[in-house]
């Protein structure tokens, strides 16, 4: 069973990946894709904030 640190690292990795996909979707003007990715982004951001992760350096989208 993963510990808290492993779970947080996985969430940070997912958060970074979602942000990359959001940037691509925005660049390609794929608004439906961007909107769906934004939902995932918001969920992951909330989890990371509750876990006490400092979002200043890792949040490139800032929405």
N, CA, C, O and CB atoms as a CASP TS submission, in Angstrom:
PFRMAT TS
TARGET T0000
AUTHOR 0000-0000-0000
METHOD Language model
MODEL 1
PARENT N/A
ATOM      1  N   UNK     1       0.853  -1.185   0.000  1.00  0.00           N
ATOM      2  CA  UNK     1       0.000   0.000   0.000  1.00  0.00           C
ATOM      3  C   UNK     1       0.893   1.241   0.000  1.00  0.00           C
ATOM      4  O   UNK     1       1.825   1.337   0.798  1.00  0.00           O
ATOM      5  CB  UNK     1      -0.967   0.002   1.233  1.00  0.00           C
ATOM      6  N   UNK     2       0.604   2.195  -0.901  1.00  0.00           N
ATOM      7  CA  UNK     2       1.443   3.402  -0.984  1.00  0.00           C
ATOM      8  C   UNK     2       1.272   4.294   0.249  1.00  0.00           C
ATOM      9  O   UNK     2       0.194   4.374   0.838  1.00  0.00           O
ATOM     10  CB  UNK     2       1.101   4.200  -2.254  1.00  0.00           C
ATOM     11  N   UNK     3       2.359   4.954   0.615  1.00  0.00           N
ATOM     12  CA  UNK     3       2.272   5.886   1.739  1.00  0.00           C
ATOM     13  C   UNK     3       1.884   7.277   1.235  1.00  0.00           C
ATOM     14  O   UNK     3       1.729   7.485   0.032  1.00  0.00           O
ATOM     15  CB  UNK     3       3.616   5.943   2.509  1.00  0.00           C
ATOM     16  N   UNK     4       1.730   8.214   2.148  1.00  0.00           N
ATOM     17  CA  UNK     4       1.290   9.559   1.801  1.00  0.00           C
ATOM     18  C   UNK     4       2.209  10.276   0.832  1.00  0.00           C
ATOM     19  O   UNK     4       1.750  11.001  -0.050  1.00  0.00           O
ATOM     20  CB  UNK     4       1.157  10.369   3.031  1.00  0.00           C
ATOM     21  N   UNK     5       3.506  10.072   0.997  1.00  0.00           N
ATOM     22  CA  UNK     5       4.475  10.722   0.119  1.00  0.00           C
ATOM     23  C   UNK     5       4.364  10.189  -1.308  1.00  0.00           C
ATOM     24  O   UNK     5       4.440  10.957  -2.267  1.00  0.00           O
ATOM     25  CB  UNK     5       5.899  10.517   0.652  1.00  0.00           C
ATOM     26  N   UNK     6       4.186   8.883  -1.449  1.00  0.00           N
ATOM     27  CA  UNK     6       4.031   8.290  -2.779  1.00  0.00           C
ATOM     28  C   UNK     6       2.750   8.769  -3.459  1.00  0.00           C
ATOM     29  O   UNK     6       2.733   9.012  -4.666  1.00  0.00           O
ATOM     30  CB  UNK     6       4.030   6.762  -2.681  1.00  0.00           C
ATOM     31  N   UNK     7       1.700   8.900  -2.693  1.00  0.00           N
ATOM     32  CA  UNK     7       0.420   9.388  -3.234  1.00  0.00           C
ATOM     33  C   UNK     7       0.564  10.838  -3.674  1.00  0.00           C
ATOM     34  O   UNK     7       0.086  11.212  -4.745  1.00  0.00           O
ATOM     35  CB  UNK     7      -0.717   9.255  -2.180  1.00  0.00           C
ATOM     36  N   UNK     8       1.222  11.661  -2.853  1.00  0.00           N
ATOM     37  CA  UNK     8       1.425  13.069  -3.195  1.00  0.00           C
ATOM     38  C   UNK     8       2.290  13.210  -4.439  1.00  0.00           C
ATOM     39  O   UNK     8       1.999  14.037  -5.303  1.00  0.00           O
ATOM     40  CB  UNK     8       2.067  13.817  -2.023  1.00  0.00           C
ATOM     41  N   UNK     9       3.347  12.416  -4.542  1.00  0.00           N
ATOM     42  CA  UNK     9       4.203  12.467  -5.723  1.00  0.00           C
ATOM     43  C   UNK     9       3.422  12.098  -6.980  1.00  0.00           C
ATOM     44  O   UNK     9       3.576  12.738  -8.020  1.00  0.00           O
ATOM     45  CB  UNK     9       5.405  11.531  -5.554  1.00  0.00           C
ATOM     46  N   UNK    10       2.591  11.075  -6.887  1.00  0.00           N
ATOM     47  CA  UNK    10       1.777  10.667  -8.037  1.00  0.00           C
ATOM     48  C   UNK    10       0.815  11.781  -8.433  1.00  0.00           C
ATOM     49  O   UNK    10       0.612  12.034  -9.621  1.00  0.00           O
ATOM     50  CB  UNK    10       0.995   9.375  -7.718  1.00  0.00           C
ATOM     51  N   UNK    11       0.219  12.451  -7.441  1.00  0.00           N
ATOM     52  CA  UNK    11      -0.697  13.556  -7.733  1.00  0.00           C
ATOM     53  C   UNK    11       0.038  14.728  -8.387  1.00  0.00           C
ATOM     54  O   UNK    11      -0.489  15.355  -9.306  1.00  0.00           O
ATOM     55  CB  UNK    11      -1.395  14.024  -6.446  1.00  0.00           C
ATOM     56  N   UNK    12       1.241  15.022  -7.922  1.00  0.00           N
ATOM     57  CA  UNK    12       2.037  16.101  -8.522  1.00  0.00           C
ATOM     58  C   UNK    12       2.390  15.745  -9.964  1.00  0.00           C
ATOM     59  O   UNK    12       2.294  16.591 -10.854  1.00  0.00           O
ATOM     60  CB  UNK    12       3.329  16.361  -7.696  1.00  0.00           C
ATOM     61  N   UNK    13       2.794  14.510 -10.196  1.00  0.00           N
ATOM     62  CA  UNK    13       3.111  14.076 -11.559  1.00  0.00           C
ATOM     63  C   UNK    13       1.892  14.198 -12.468  1.00  0.00           C
ATOM     64  O   UNK    13       2.003  14.668 -13.600  1.00  0.00           O
ATOM     65  CB  UNK    13       3.624  12.628 -11.556  1.00  0.00           C
ATOM     66  N   UNK    14       0.733  13.777 -11.974  1.00  0.00           N
ATOM     67  CA  UNK    14      -0.511  13.896 -12.757  1.00  0.00           C
ATOM     68  C   UNK    14      -0.856  15.358 -13.013  1.00  0.00           C
ATOM     69  O   UNK    14      -1.306  15.713 -14.103  1.00  0.00           O
ATOM     70  CB  UNK    14      -1.679  13.202 -12.027  1.00  0.00           C
ATOM     71  N   UNK    15      -0.646  16.202 -12.013  1.00  0.00           N
ATOM     72  CA  UNK    15      -0.936  17.629 -12.134  1.00  0.00           C
ATOM     73  C   UNK    15      -0.080  18.261 -13.227  1.00  0.00           C
ATOM     74  O   UNK    15      -0.577  19.033 -14.047  1.00  0.00           O
ATOM     75  CB  UNK    15      -0.700  18.343 -10.792  1.00  0.00           C
ATOM     76  N   UNK    16       1.204  17.930 -13.232  1.00  0.00           N
ATOM     77  CA  UNK    16       2.099  18.456 -14.264  1.00  0.00           C
ATOM     78  C   UNK    16       1.683  17.974 -15.645  1.00  0.00           C
ATOM     79  O   UNK    16       1.709  18.741 -16.608  1.00  0.00           O
ATOM     80  CB  UNK    16       3.546  18.045 -13.979  1.00  0.00           C
ATOM     81  N   UNK    17       1.300  16.706 -15.745  1.00  0.00           N
ATOM     82  CA  UNK    17       0.886  16.136 -17.026  1.00  0.00           C
ATOM     83  C   UNK    17      -0.389  16.817 -17.536  1.00  0.00           C
ATOM     84  O   UNK    17      -0.483  17.142 -18.719  1.00  0.00           O
ATOM     85  CB  UNK    17       0.664  14.617 -16.891  1.00  0.00           C
ATOM     86  N   UNK    18      -1.350  17.029 -16.667  1.00  0.00           N
ATOM     87  CA  UNK    18      -2.599  17.698 -17.053  1.00  0.00           C
ATOM     88  C   UNK    18      -2.305  19.108 -17.544  1.00  0.00           C
ATOM     89  O   UNK    18      -2.903  19.558 -18.522  1.00  0.00           O
ATOM     90  CB  UNK    18      -3.591  17.740 -15.866  1.00  0.00           C
ATOM     91  N   UNK    19      -1.395  19.807 -16.880  1.00  0.00           N
ATOM     92  CA  UNK    19      -1.051  21.162 -17.307  1.00  0.00           C
ATOM     93  C   UNK    19      -0.434  21.173 -18.708  1.00  0.00           C
ATOM     94  O   UNK    19      -0.722  22.065 -19.506  1.00  0.00           O
ATOM     95  CB  UNK    19      -0.087  21.798 -16.308  1.00  0.00           C
ATOM     96  N   UNK    20       0.412  20.186 -19.006  1.00  0.00           N
ATOM     97  CA  UNK    20       0.996  20.098 -20.357  1.00  0.00           C
ATOM     98  C   UNK    20      -0.101  19.878 -21.389  1.00  0.00           C
ATOM     99  O   UNK    20      -0.108  20.512 -22.444  1.00  0.00           O
ATOM    100  CB  UNK    20       2.041  18.951 -20.434  1.00  0.00           C
ATOM    101  N   UNK    21      -1.031  18.973 -21.077  1.00  0.00           N
ATOM    102  CA  UNK    21      -2.123  18.693 -22.005  1.00  0.00           C
ATOM    103  C   UNK    21      -3.032  19.913 -22.172  1.00  0.00           C
ATOM    104  O   UNK    21      -3.530  20.169 -23.268  1.00  0.00           O
ATOM    105  CB  UNK    21      -2.940  17.488 -21.517  1.00  0.00           C
ATOM    106  N   UNK    22      -3.249  20.663 -21.096  1.00  0.00           N
ATOM    107  CA  UNK    22      -4.068  21.873 -21.183  1.00  0.00           C
ATOM    108  C   UNK    22      -3.413  22.897 -22.108  1.00  0.00           C
ATOM    109  O   UNK    22      -4.095  23.543 -22.903  1.00  0.00           O
ATOM    110  CB  UNK    22      -4.287  22.481 -19.783  1.00  0.00           C
ATOM    111  N   UNK    23      -2.101  23.044 -22.004  1.00  0.00           N
ATOM    112  CA  UNK    23      -1.382  23.996 -22.859  1.00  0.00           C
ATOM    113  C   UNK    23      -1.517  23.594 -24.323  1.00  0.00           C
ATOM    114  O   UNK    23      -1.718  24.447 -25.188  1.00  0.00           O
ATOM    115  CB  UNK    23       0.113  24.073 -22.459  1.00  0.00           C
ATOM    116  N   UNK    24      -1.407  22.300 -24.600  1.00  0.00           N
ATOM    117  CA  UNK    24      -1.552  21.816 -25.976  1.00  0.00           C
ATOM    118  C   UNK    24      -2.972  22.043 -26.479  1.00  0.00           C
ATOM    119  O   UNK    24      -3.167  22.508 -27.601  1.00  0.00           O
ATOM    120  CB  UNK    24      -1.190  20.323 -26.066  1.00  0.00           C
ATOM    121  N   UNK    25      -3.958  21.718 -25.658  1.00  0.00           N
ATOM    122  CA  UNK    25      -5.360  21.885 -26.054  1.00  0.00           C
ATOM    123  C   UNK    25      -5.673  23.353 -26.311  1.00  0.00           C
ATOM    124  O   UNK    25      -6.397  23.676 -27.251  1.00  0.00           O
ATOM    125  CB  UNK    25      -6.302  21.323 -24.972  1.00  0.00           C
ATOM    126  N   UNK    26      -5.137  24.238 -25.489  1.00  0.00           N
ATOM    127  CA  UNK    26      -5.367  25.669 -25.676  1.00  0.00           C
ATOM    128  C   UNK    26      -4.724  26.147 -26.973  1.00  0.00           C
ATOM    129  O   UNK    26      -5.312  26.934 -27.715  1.00  0.00           O
ATOM    130  CB  UNK    26      -4.816  26.468 -24.480  1.00  0.00           C
ATOM    131  N   UNK    27      -3.518  25.665 -27.237  1.00  0.00           N
ATOM    132  CA  UNK    27      -2.791  26.024 -28.449  1.00  0.00           C
ATOM    133  C   UNK    27      -3.553  25.569 -29.703  1.00  0.00           C
ATOM    134  O   UNK    27      -3.588  26.276 -30.711  1.00  0.00           O
ATOM    135  CB  UNK    27      -1.382  25.404 -28.427  1.00  0.00           C
ATOM    136  N   UNK    28      -4.154  24.395 -29.624  1.00  0.00           N
ATOM    137  CA  UNK    28      -4.884  23.832 -30.765  1.00  0.00           C
ATOM    138  C   UNK    28      -6.336  24.298 -30.811  1.00  0.00           C
ATOM    139  O   UNK    28      -7.100  23.884 -31.683  1.00  0.00           O
ATOM    140  CB  UNK    28      -4.837  22.315 -30.713  1.00  0.00           C
ATOM    141  N   UNK    29      -6.712  25.157 -29.871  1.00  0.00           N
ATOM    142  CA  UNK    29      -8.072  25.673 -29.773  1.00  0.00           C
ATOM    143  C   UNK    29      -9.095  24.540 -29.632  1.00  0.00           C
ATOM    144  O   UNK    29     -10.165  24.572 -30.239  1.00  0.00           O
ATOM    145  CB  UNK    29      -8.399  26.526 -30.999  1.00  0.00           C
ATOM    146  N   UNK    30      -8.745  23.557 -28.834  1.00  0.00           N
ATOM    147  CA  UNK    30      -9.627  22.417 -28.569  1.00  0.00           C
ATOM    148  C   UNK    30     -10.384  22.694 -27.275  1.00  0.00           C
ATOM    149  O   UNK    30     -10.027  22.176 -26.217  1.00  0.00           O
ATOM    150  CB  UNK    30      -8.817  21.071 -28.473  1.00  0.00           C
ATOM    151  N   UNK    31     -11.422  23.507 -27.362  1.00  0.00           N
ATOM    152  CA  UNK    31     -12.102  24.000 -26.163  1.00  0.00           C
ATOM    153  C   UNK    31     -12.783  22.902 -25.353  1.00  0.00           C
ATOM    154  O   UNK    31     -12.795  22.977 -24.124  1.00  0.00           O
ATOM    155  CB  UNK    31     -13.119  25.029 -26.552  1.00  0.00           C
ATOM    156  N   UNK    32     -13.344  21.898 -25.991  1.00  0.00           N
ATOM    157  CA  UNK    32     -13.982  20.808 -25.236  1.00  0.00           C
ATOM    158  C   UNK    32     -12.938  20.004 -24.470  1.00  0.00           C
ATOM    159  O   UNK    32     -13.142  19.645 -23.311  1.00  0.00           O
ATOM    160  CB  UNK    32     -14.778  19.880 -26.184  1.00  0.00           C
ATOM    161  N   UNK    33     -11.833  19.730 -25.124  1.00  0.00           N
ATOM    162  CA  UNK    33     -10.747  19.005 -24.467  1.00  0.00           C
ATOM    163  C   UNK    33     -10.189  19.827 -23.315  1.00  0.00           C
ATOM    164  O   UNK    33      -9.947  19.299 -22.230  1.00  0.00           O
ATOM    165  CB  UNK    33      -9.630  18.665 -25.472  1.00  0.00           C
ATOM    166  N   UNK    34      -9.987  21.114 -23.550  1.00  0.00           N
ATOM    167  CA  UNK    34      -9.458  21.999 -22.516  1.00  0.00           C
ATOM    168  C   UNK    34     -10.398  22.022 -21.308  1.00  0.00           C
ATOM    169  O   UNK    34      -9.941  21.960 -20.167  1.00  0.00           O
ATOM    170  CB  UNK    34      -9.258  23.427 -23.072  1.00  0.00           C
ATOM    171  N   UNK    35     -11.699  22.109 -21.553  1.00  0.00           N
ATOM    172  CA  UNK    35     -12.670  22.162 -20.463  1.00  0.00           C
ATOM    173  C   UNK    35     -12.626  20.886 -19.617  1.00  0.00           C
ATOM    174  O   UNK    35     -12.707  20.947 -18.390  1.00  0.00           O
ATOM    175  CB  UNK    35     -14.083  22.377 -21.022  1.00  0.00           C
ATOM    176  N   UNK    36     -12.499  19.745 -20.269  1.00  0.00           N
ATOM    177  CA  UNK    36     -12.429  18.483 -19.533  1.00  0.00           C
ATOM    178  C   UNK    36     -11.131  18.390 -18.739  1.00  0.00           C
ATOM    179  O   UNK    36     -11.133  17.950 -17.589  1.00  0.00           O
ATOM    180  CB  UNK    36     -12.546  17.293 -20.494  1.00  0.00           C
ATOM    181  N   UNK    37     -10.038  18.798 -19.345  1.00  0.00           N
ATOM    182  CA  UNK    37      -8.761  18.806 -18.636  1.00  0.00           C
ATOM    183  C   UNK    37      -8.794  19.775 -17.461  1.00  0.00           C
ATOM    184  O   UNK    37      -8.180  19.518 -16.425  1.00  0.00           O
ATOM    185  CB  UNK    37      -7.623  19.175 -19.590  1.00  0.00           C
ATOM    186  N   UNK    38      -9.498  20.873 -17.613  1.00  0.00           N
ATOM    187  CA  UNK    38      -9.601  21.863 -16.532  1.00  0.00           C
ATOM    188  C   UNK    38     -10.309  21.269 -15.313  1.00  0.00           C
ATOM    189  O   UNK    38      -9.975  21.593 -14.174  1.00  0.00           O
ATOM    190  CB  UNK    38     -10.353  23.119 -17.021  1.00  0.00           C
ATOM    191  N   UNK    39     -11.287  20.400 -15.562  1.00  0.00           N
ATOM    192  CA  UNK    39     -11.973  19.722 -14.445  1.00  0.00           C
ATOM    193  C   UNK    39     -10.984  18.852 -13.675  1.00  0.00           C
ATOM    194  O   UNK    39     -10.966  18.863 -12.445  1.00  0.00           O
ATOM    195  CB  UNK    39     -13.161  18.855 -14.965  1.00  0.00           C
ATOM    196  N   UNK    40     -10.165  18.103 -14.400  1.00  0.00           N
ATOM    197  CA  UNK    40      -9.147  17.265 -13.760  1.00  0.00           C
ATOM    198  C   UNK    40      -8.120  18.121 -13.021  1.00  0.00           C
ATOM    199  O   UNK    40      -7.701  17.799 -11.909  1.00  0.00           O
ATOM    200  CB  UNK    40      -8.444  16.382 -14.804  1.00  0.00           C
ATOM    201  N   UNK    41      -7.726  19.215 -13.664  1.00  0.00           N
ATOM    202  CA  UNK    41      -6.767  20.155 -13.080  1.00  0.00           C
ATOM    203  C   UNK    41      -7.288  20.679 -11.743  1.00  0.00           C
ATOM    204  O   UNK    41      -6.554  20.707 -10.755  1.00  0.00           O
ATOM    205  CB  UNK    41      -6.495  21.330 -14.049  1.00  0.00           C
ATOM    206  N   UNK    42      -8.548  21.092 -11.714  1.00  0.00           N
ATOM    207  CA  UNK    42      -9.134  21.651 -10.491  1.00  0.00           C
ATOM    208  C   UNK    42      -9.171  20.609  -9.373  1.00  0.00           C
ATOM    209  O   UNK    42      -8.894  20.928  -8.217  1.00  0.00           O
ATOM    210  CB  UNK    42     -10.554  22.176 -10.770  1.00  0.00           C
ATOM    211  N   UNK    43      -9.507  19.385  -9.710  1.00  0.00           N
ATOM    212  CA  UNK    43      -9.552  18.319  -8.699  1.00  0.00           C
ATOM    213  C   UNK    43      -8.172  18.030  -8.132  1.00  0.00           C
ATOM    214  O   UNK    43      -7.994  17.942  -6.917  1.00  0.00           O
ATOM    215  CB  UNK    43     -10.142  17.041  -9.297  1.00  0.00           C
ATOM    216  N   UNK    44      -7.201  17.883  -9.021  1.00  0.00           N
ATOM    217  CA  UNK    44      -5.842  17.612  -8.560  1.00  0.00           C
ATOM    218  C   UNK    44      -5.283  18.779  -7.747  1.00  0.00           C
ATOM    219  O   UNK    44      -4.591  18.573  -6.751  1.00  0.00           O
ATOM    220  CB  UNK    44      -4.931  17.321  -9.751  1.00  0.00           C
ATOM    221  N   UNK    45      -5.583  19.987  -8.172  1.00  0.00           N
ATOM    222  CA  UNK    45      -5.106  21.168  -7.450  1.00  0.00           C
ATOM    223  C   UNK    45      -5.681  21.193  -6.034  1.00  0.00           C
ATOM    224  O   UNK    45      -4.971  21.500  -5.077  1.00  0.00           O
ATOM    225  CB  UNK    45      -5.488  22.461  -8.209  1.00  0.00           C
ATOM    226  N   UNK    46      -6.948  20.875  -5.907  1.00  0.00           N
ATOM    227  CA  UNK    46      -7.580  20.852  -4.588  1.00  0.00           C
ATOM    228  C   UNK    46      -6.936  19.794  -3.686  1.00  0.00           C
ATOM    229  O   UNK    46      -6.670  20.047  -2.511  1.00  0.00           O
ATOM    230  CB  UNK    46      -9.087  20.585  -4.724  1.00  0.00           C
ATOM    231  N   UNK    47      -6.693  18.618  -4.243  1.00  0.00           N
ATOM    232  CA  UNK    47      -6.061  17.546  -3.466  1.00  0.00           C
ATOM    233  C   UNK    47      -4.675  17.964  -3.004  1.00  0.00           C
ATOM    234  O   UNK    47      -4.312  17.763  -1.845  1.00  0.00           O
ATOM    235  CB  UNK    47      -5.973  16.254  -4.294  1.00  0.00           C
ATOM    236  N   UNK    48      -3.907  18.544  -3.910  1.00  0.00           N
ATOM    237  CA  UNK    48      -2.551  18.963  -3.560  1.00  0.00           C
ATOM    238  C   UNK    48      -2.548  20.078  -2.521  1.00  0.00           C
ATOM    239  O   UNK    48      -1.683  20.103  -1.646  1.00  0.00           O
ATOM    240  CB  UNK    48      -1.807  19.418  -4.804  1.00  0.00           C
ATOM    241  N   UNK    49      -3.491  20.988  -2.604  1.00  0.00           N
ATOM    242  CA  UNK    49      -3.561  22.067  -1.622  1.00  0.00           C
ATOM    243  C   UNK    49      -3.917  21.510  -0.244  1.00  0.00           C
ATOM    244  O   UNK    49      -3.348  21.933   0.762  1.00  0.00           O
ATOM    245  CB  UNK    49      -4.593  23.128  -2.055  1.00  0.00           C
ATOM    246  N   UNK    50      -4.849  20.570  -0.197  1.00  0.00           N
ATOM    247  CA  UNK    50      -5.217  19.947   1.079  1.00  0.00           C
ATOM    248  C   UNK    50      -4.022  19.181   1.659  1.00  0.00           C
ATOM    249  O   UNK    50      -3.842  19.125   2.875  1.00  0.00           O
ATOM    250  CB  UNK    50      -6.431  18.994   0.892  1.00  0.00           C
ATOM    251  N   UNK    51      -3.210  18.594   0.773  1.00  0.00           N
ATOM    252  CA  UNK    51      -2.025  17.851   1.215  1.00  0.00           C
ATOM    253  C   UNK    51      -0.900  18.781   1.656  1.00  0.00           C
ATOM    254  O   UNK    51       0.124  18.321   2.162  1.00  0.00           O
ATOM    255  CB  UNK    51      -1.529  16.941   0.099  1.00  0.00           C
ATOM    256  N   UNK    52      -1.084  20.083   1.469  1.00  0.00           N
ATOM    257  CA  UNK    52      -0.092  21.049   1.924  1.00  0.00           C
ATOM    258  C   UNK    52       1.030  21.318   0.935  1.00  0.00           C
ATOM    259  O   UNK    52       2.080  21.840   1.311  1.00  0.00           O
ATOM    260  CB  UNK    52       0.494  20.582   3.193  1.00  0.00           C
ATOM    261  N   UNK    53       0.813  20.965  -0.330  1.00  0.00           N
ATOM    262  CA  UNK    53       1.830  21.189  -1.353  1.00  0.00           C
ATOM    263  C   UNK    53       1.837  22.669  -1.734  1.00  0.00           C
ATOM    264  O   UNK    53       0.783  23.254  -1.982  1.00  0.00           O
ATOM    265  CB  UNK    53       1.572  20.295  -2.603  1.00  0.00           C
ATOM    266  N   UNK    54       3.017  23.266  -1.779  1.00  0.00           N
ATOM    267  CA  UNK    54       3.164  24.651  -2.206  1.00  0.00           C
ATOM    268  C   UNK    54       2.989  24.692  -3.724  1.00  0.00           C
ATOM    269  O   UNK    54       3.812  24.148  -4.460  1.00  0.00           O
ATOM    270  CB  UNK    54       4.558  25.242  -1.773  1.00  0.00           C
ATOM    271  N   UNK    55       1.934  25.327  -4.186  1.00  0.00           N
ATOM    272  CA  UNK    55       1.581  25.325  -5.597  1.00  0.00           C
ATOM    273  C   UNK    55       2.314  26.411  -6.396  1.00  0.00           C
ATOM    274  O   UNK    55       2.248  26.418  -7.626  1.00  0.00           O
ATOM    275  CB  UNK    55       0.090  25.504  -5.744  1.00  0.00           C
ATOM    276  N   UNK    56       2.998  27.310  -5.724  1.00  0.00           N
ATOM    277  CA  UNK    56       3.624  28.460  -6.380  1.00  0.00           C
ATOM    278  C   UNK    56       4.507  28.064  -7.560  1.00  0.00           C
ATOM    279  O   UNK    56       4.411  28.661  -8.633  1.00  0.00           O
ATOM    280  CB  UNK    56       4.446  29.232  -5.378  1.00  0.00           C
ATOM    281  N   UNK    57       5.346  27.086  -7.374  1.00  0.00           N
ATOM    282  CA  UNK    57       6.303  26.723  -8.416  1.00  0.00           C
ATOM    283  C   UNK    57       5.764  25.731  -9.440  1.00  0.00           C
ATOM    284  O   UNK    57       6.266  25.675 -10.562  1.00  0.00           O
ATOM    285  CB  UNK    57       7.524  26.155  -7.788  1.00  0.00           C
ATOM    286  N   UNK    58       4.760  24.956  -9.078  1.00  0.00           N
ATOM    287  CA  UNK    58       4.314  23.909 -10.002  1.00  0.00           C
ATOM    288  C   UNK    58       3.055  24.264 -10.783  1.00  0.00           C
ATOM    289  O   UNK    58       2.740  23.604 -11.773  1.00  0.00           O
ATOM    290  CB  UNK    58       4.073  22.648  -9.243  1.00  0.00           C
ATOM    291  N   UNK    59       2.335  25.290 -10.358  1.00  0.00           N
ATOM    292  CA  UNK    59       1.094  25.653 -11.062  1.00  0.00           C
ATOM    293  C   UNK    59       1.401  26.653 -12.166  1.00  0.00           C
ATOM    294  O   UNK    59       1.542  27.851 -11.918  1.00  0.00           O
ATOM    295  CB  UNK    59       0.046  26.242 -10.077  1.00  0.00           C
ATOM    296  N   UNK    60       1.503  26.143 -13.387  1.00  0.00           N
ATOM    297  CA  UNK    60       1.808  26.995 -14.537  1.00  0.00           C
ATOM    298  C   UNK    60       0.544  27.617 -15.136  1.00  0.00           C
ATOM    299  O   UNK    60       0.625  28.669 -15.771  1.00  0.00           O
ATOM    300  CB  UNK    60       2.544  26.188 -15.605  1.00  0.00           C
ATOM    301  N   UNK    61      -0.591  27.006 -14.951  1.00  0.00           N
ATOM    302  CA  UNK    61      -1.842  27.477 -15.540  1.00  0.00           C
ATOM    303  C   UNK    61      -2.442  28.605 -14.704  1.00  0.00           C
ATOM    304  O   UNK    61      -2.900  29.608 -15.252  1.00  0.00           O
ATOM    305  CB  UNK    61      -2.844  26.319 -15.668  1.00  0.00           C
ATOM    306  N   UNK    62      -2.442  28.447 -13.402  1.00  0.00           N
ATOM    307  CA  UNK    62      -2.941  29.448 -12.438  1.00  0.00           C
ATOM    308  C   UNK    62      -4.391  29.857 -12.691  1.00  0.00           C
ATOM    309  O   UNK    62      -4.718  31.042 -12.753  1.00  0.00           O
ATOM    310  CB  UNK    62      -2.063  30.683 -12.481  1.00  0.00           C
ATOM    311  N   UNK    63      -5.244  28.858 -12.833  1.00  0.00           N
ATOM    312  CA  UNK    63      -6.681  29.140 -12.982  1.00  0.00           C
ATOM    313  C   UNK    63      -7.414  28.703 -11.744  1.00  0.00           C
ATOM    314  O   UNK    63      -8.634  28.851 -11.664  1.00  0.00           O
ATOM    315  CB  UNK    63      -7.267  28.436 -14.223  1.00  0.00           C
TER
END
